[in-house]
Amino acid sequence: MWRYLIDPPEQIERGKPVIIWRVDVVFLKKEDWKYEGSTAGAAGGGRTHTFGVKEPARKLKGTAVYKRKDIIVKGGKPIPVNGQT
């Protein structure tokens, strides 16, 4: 799983409007997945089936294989350590 942020003004890194700030490697089992539902109808339209991971914070804890030191999560969003976005 890779986590990214969109930075159109390129304040974090010049020339890079999209930054991958963390990569996690985790092995999941069938029972780790939860079905989120679907709004797709028989006639088409709507979105496809969506799945999520049960207890993602617990499952992803300690699984980062790459993590930028200049990005933190604050208020549920990745931001530069210096707090400027």
C-alpha angles and dihedrals in degrees: 000000000000126000122208141176131210114232108174094173088052093226094150098047125001113238093020116094091169120048128189102213103172138021121194128191113202133161112221131193128213091261091056091068126084127197112238097190137244139253093195113124131208089252092054132253127092123079129299126255114296126208131192137187120256111238095358096181091056094043095048097042109119095003099107113123092175128026129164112231093210094063126073134175114245123169089357093301132101112245136166114274089244088058096237118131 
